[in-house]
Amino acid sequence: MTVVVPDPWLSALLGKSAGRLKLGDRPDSETYRALLTEAAFEFCDVRVPTEQTDCLRDLQRLGFYVVDTTVTLELLAQHSVPLMTDESGAAIRTSSGDAAEAEAIAELGACSFHYSRFHLDPAIPDRVANQIKAEWARNCCLGKRGDRCFVAYKDNSPTGFLAALLGQEGEQYVATIDLIAVDELLRGRGFGCALVAAFASLYRERQARLRVSTQVANIPALRFYQRLGFVVARSAYVLHYHADV
């Protein structure tokens, strides 16, 4: 069943009532309109599988517009993630959850996600998009979101992080990279690879399927994951609706 779900966390950061349209039985445009009218959200987002162009058309007629195409990749069981290079010298730890570490991770989050759906939406100022990602990263570090947060340290300072989600699809565990970022000045030295290797090692012990999603506009990320053995599994359009746009 298609439903509209409120998002209080995002509402607070956007400064307007926000929710998500979750697609179910692919209703017609009048059903979408009725749901949105009843919910009366000032902002709403929805993901539409790329093959459902009829649904995409109906939503665009109601004022939704595409801000991103998300590509979901999975790491095949036979692939092992290459180990980090000696150049990085990183120590990968599980987040301690203390305030100083969380603040450092939030600062990384604020400046690392230029291709996010919030940054790609012309109706959302960059300062707001940065704050959304900062608070998202902070919550992951503090254990308020997700299953685990891995932190890369060099010289006792956080240089990158990877936040992981853990869920189930039937009998199968699915571990997903929720966020990953490395200090811009230290990219290309193996920190990202080391974080993914730690993620893969932990969740493969639980027989989990390993997954990540990124934006089709984020070519560097796509190349990074493909180099590590991830392969494309599916794609979806991400649409935003603003009542005042």
N, C-alpha and C positions, 0 to 999 in steps of 0.2 A: 504493500500500500504506500502511496506517495504521501508524505507528511512534511510539515514545516516545523522545525525544531529551534527554539530560542537558544542564543549563545550569549549568556550574561557576561562572560569574560571578554569576548570581543566587543560587546556593546560598550563596556566601560572604556576600552582603549580607543574605539572609534568616536565615542561621544554621541552615539545614536543607537537606537534599538536595532539589534542584528540577529539574524537567524540563518538557518540552512534549509534549503529544500532538498529532501532526500527522495530520490526517484524510486518508485516501486513498479506499478503496473502500467507505466507509460500512458497516462491519461491525456485527454486533449487539452487544447489551450484554455478552454473555458474552465476546466477543473483547476488548472494552474492559477488562473485569475481569481477564482473563488477562494482558494487556499491563501493566496497572498493578500487578498483584501481582508479576509478574516484575521490573519496574523498581524497585519498593519505594520510590518517591519520597515524601518527606514533603509536598511541594508540587508541584502540576502545573497547567498552564494549557492551554487549548485554545480555538481560534476555530471557530465553527460558523456557516456561512451562514444568514441568518435564515429562509430558506425550508425548511431542513432540521429541521423541528420534531420529527421522529421521532428523529433523532440527539440533539437537545437533551433530549428526554424520557429517553432511555437513559442519558445522562451524568448527569442529575440524580438518577436512581435509584441511581447509584454514589457520590453524595456531592458531585458538582460543583454549583456554584451560579453564577448569572449575576452578574457584577460590573459589566458594561459592555456597551453595544451600540456597536460601532465603525461609523462612517459614513465611507466612502471617497469622496473627491471628486476630480474631474479638471478641469483648466483647458483649455477648448476652444481649438483652434488660432487661431480668429478673435478671441479676447479678448486684449487687452494689459492688463497690470496698471497701474493708475493710478500715476503717480509720487508720491513723498512730498510732503507740503506743505512750504512754506518754513519753517514753524514748527519742524520737527524739527531742521534743521541737521545732520543725521546724515552721517557718512562711513562707507560700508560697505566693509569690508576682508575679505580672506580671513584666517582665523585664522593667526597667526604660530606658534602651538604652544608659546609660552614659558610657563613655570610661573605667572607672575603673571597673565597673561591667562586661563589655564586655571582658576586659582583663582577669578577674578572670574566666569567663566562657570559654574563649579560652584555658586557662591553664588546666582546667578540661577536655576539649575536647581533648587536646593533649596527655593525659595519660590514657584515659578511654576506648578506643575502640580497644582492642587487637584482636578482632575477625572480624573486618571490612574486606570488600573485598580487600581493599588496603593493610591492614596488612597481609592478607592471600596470597597475590600475591608475590611469591618469586622474581619477577623482579622489585618490588618497595621497596626501602630501608625503614626501619622503620621510619627514621627521616622525610622522605617525607610523608609517611602515617600519621604520627603524625601531621604534618603541615596541611595536607588536612583537618583532623578532627578539628584541632584548628580553622582554618579559617571558616569552615562550621559552627561551634558552634558560633563563633564571629558574623557572618552574621545573624544568627538566633536571637541573643541577640540584635543586632542593628536594627532589623526589615527589613533587606535586603532580608531575605528568610523566607517564612512561614507566618502563621497567628498570632501566639502568642508564647511567650517564658515564661514559668513559672520558677521561681528561688526559691530554698529552702534556707532560711537563718537560721543560728543559731549564736547567739551572734554577730549579725550584719555582719556576713561574709557569702558569698555564699558557700553552701556545695553541691549543686546539681542543675540540671536544666532539663527541659523537653521542647523541641521545637516541636511545632505542625503545621501541614499543614491542610488546609481546602480546599476541592474540592467538586465537584458534579458528581454523576453518575445518569443521568436522572433527576428525581425530588428529589433524595435523597442526602442530604449533607453527606460527608464522612470526618471525622476528623482522621488524622493519626499522631501517634507519630513518628516524624522524627528522633530525637535524644533524648536520656535520659542518664544521667550520675550522679553519686554520688561520692564524695570524697572517695577514697579507704579506708581511715582510719575510715570512718563513715558508712560504709555499714552494713546492717543488723539491723539498728536501726529505720527503718520506713520512711526514707526520700524518697526513691523511691516510696513506697506505697502512701505517701502523695502527691507526684507530680502527680501520675496517678489519684488519687482521685480528685485533682483539675481539671485536664484535662477532666475527665469523667463528672464531675459536670457541667462544662461550656458548653461542646458541646452537652450534652444530653438536655440541655435547648433549643438547636437549632434543636432537633430531628435528630441529626447526627448519622450515623453509626460510631462506634469507631474501629479503626484498628491500627495494629502495625506489622512491619516486623523485623525479626531478622535472624541471621545465624544459620543453623542447628548445626554448631560446637559450638555455644554459649549455652551450656546446662544450665548454671545458669540463663540466660535470659529467656529461654523457660520455665523453672520451675517457675520463678517469675511470668510471665504472666499467666501461667496456674493456678497458685495458686490464682490469682486475678479474675479468671473466663473467661479469653480469651480462645478461642478454635481455632484450626487450620482450616483455610479456603482454602488455596491453597499453592503451592510451585513452585519455579522456579530455574533453574540453572542460575548462573551468570558467564559469560565467559569474559575473557580479551584477547586482541590481542596486541602484541608488534611487530612492524615491525623489530626491531633490536634484537629479541630473537629467 
